Amino acid sequence: MIGSLILDILSWALLIGGGALVFIGGVGALRMPDVYTRMHAASITDTLGTICVLLGIILQAGLSFAAIKLAAIMIFLLLTTPTAAYALANAARLAGVVPVRRAAGEGDSS
């Protein structure tokens, strides 16, 4: 009974945290100034958010064939997301897209 409650709390914490990370990544992709920072915000937070959501679902599913399939999906995402981010950044660089540079003193808190 207590173990089931702890598993449910951990599962829901992972699901809520993963959903929050995906949301933050989406907002970051909208707010960032250029393709490189948008790609970075989206790839980092979406990868971690997706892993958290999948881990939460695996905990809910228990030891089953569905959990094994979800783990395989998670491994696939861990291998393909960094590769896709690299390919996108490389294509942008080859297309001549330059990063946005801040002017001196812009954004300083002093």
N, C-alpha and C positions, 0 to 999 in steps of 0.2 A: 504494500500500500504506500509506504513512505518512499520506496524506490521509484514507484510509478509516478508519484507526485514530483519528485526531483527530476525525473526524466522529462516530464511534461513541461516543467518550468524551464529547464535548459533548452528544450526544443523550441518553445515559444520565444525565449530570449534570442536564440539564433535566428528564428524566422523574422522577428521584429527588427533585430539589428541588421540582418541582410537586406530587408526591405528599405530600411533607412539609408543604408549605404548605396543602394541602387538609385534611390531618389536623390541623394546628395550628388552622385555622379552625373545624373541627368541635369541637375541644376548647374553643376560645374561645367558641363559641356555647353550649356547655353551662355554662361557668363564669361568664359575665358576668351582672351583676345585673338588667339590665332589657332591654326590647325594643330600645332604641336602640343600646346597646353590643353586644348580640348581633348585630344586623343589621350593624353596622359591622365587627365581627370576621369575620363570615361573608362579607360582600360583598367586602371588600378581599382577603382571603387566597384566597377561592375564585376570584376573577377572575384574580389573578396566578398562582395554582396551575394553573388551567385553561389559561392562555396558555402557561405553561412546558411542560405536558404536550403540548399541541398542537404547539408548536414542536419538541419532541423527536420527536414522531411524524412531523412534516414532514421533519425531517432524516433520519429512517430511511427514509421513503418516497422521498426523492430528488425529482428534477424529474419529476413525473407529474401526471395528472389528479386523483389522490387528494390530492396536496399542495395543489392549487388549491382543492379542496372543503374541506379542513381550514382553509385560510386564510380562506375565506368564512365558515366556522363561527366562527372566531376573531373576525373583524370583527363578526359578528352578536352575539356575546357581549359584545364591547366596547361595543356600542351599547345593548344591552338590560339588562345587569346594573346599571349606574348608574340607569337609568330605573326599574327594578323596586325598587331600594333606596330611591329617592326616593318612589315611590308607597307603599311600605310604611311609611316614616317619616311621611309626610303622613297616611296613614290612621290610624296610631297617635296622632298629634297631634290629629286631628279627633275621635277616639274618646275623648279626654281622658286618655290615658296620659301620666303625668308621669315624667320621668327620676328615677332614684334618686340622692339627694344624700347624700354622706358627712357624718357628724357631724364637728365640729371636733376635730382631733387623731387621728381614726381613720385608720389606715394610715400614720401618720408613723413614720419610722425612729428619731426621737430619743427 
